[in-house]
């Protein structure tokens, strides 16, 4: 009986060997071998970036957090404006709960942190962390978490959907994991320049938005980050990202203004999100989600009062003193711009 059980275990182990070999060799999420030179799709940023910083605790002293939108803000501009060494901790669909967890982990492991900048989106106040997705599993800390983490990546089933993703192979896109932390949409930028007529078509599809609310939880997490920064002598800068005008105008102005009002009670912040000459220009965006690097540079220049080519209505510092007047102005502008542009909106996603 024991021999039979041993044979069954051995056969089971042998049958899984090809799958383990596939995951170790291919390592689609750059978790097992950490070979970023052979990276071909977007990695598990939540793990690989945290792991990289923990392995280089003094290489940087400042961090830029946010969703994939902040990937297009060059840390070189931050470095020039501040004299510090920034790393871009952008993560796809990143939310504040994840920023908070990573910040705590960095400080727990004695990583040098002098400045934290966070780019928020309105979905930051609507979405839960997407840690149920394999690509989005956070950095494991306990032994149990580590066992579960590596087991998951060793026995991943092949996914043909990877073939249709953006390739971070240095041709479609380039991800500078061990440098700036940001990435460049090389192929999309090239196509934008060579085929501008095709670029315009990207913005004619119906726009969907989320209509859930996670307001209280997100505000609580921002408050906790602010407290941690104050206790550790860390400078905190918060800003609202400039989504494309169609995305903004398809969203609920009542909800967005509630976010603006409640956020001002917690901290001062820069708002780049309202409809403007910048956000209405399709050529300022790679796609409906991501603004281009030149817009990211304008944002940093505006926040640090540097010389910039940005129009005066792009970005405003919001405080408890001016927030009420700002909300009234922005509400009137919202309805006027929505009527003028008539964006292709879909019912919100619940």
Protein Blocks (a to p, Z undefined) as FASTA:
>chain_A
ZZmmmmmmmmmmmmmmmmmmmmmmnomnommnopaklgcbdcdfklmmmmmmmmmmmlpc
cdceddfklmmpcfklmmmmnopacddfbdehiafklmmmmmmmmmmnopacfbdcdddd
fklmmbccfklbmklpccdfblmlmmmmmmmmmmcccdfklmmmccdehlmpccdfklno
pacdfklmmmmmmmmmlmmmmmmpccdddfbdcklmmmmmmmmmmmmmmmnopacddddd
dddfklmmmpcfklmmmmmmmmmmmpgcddfkbccfklmmmklpfblmlccfklmmmmmm
mmnopacfbdfkgopaddfklmmmmmmmmmmmmmmmmmmnopadddddZZ
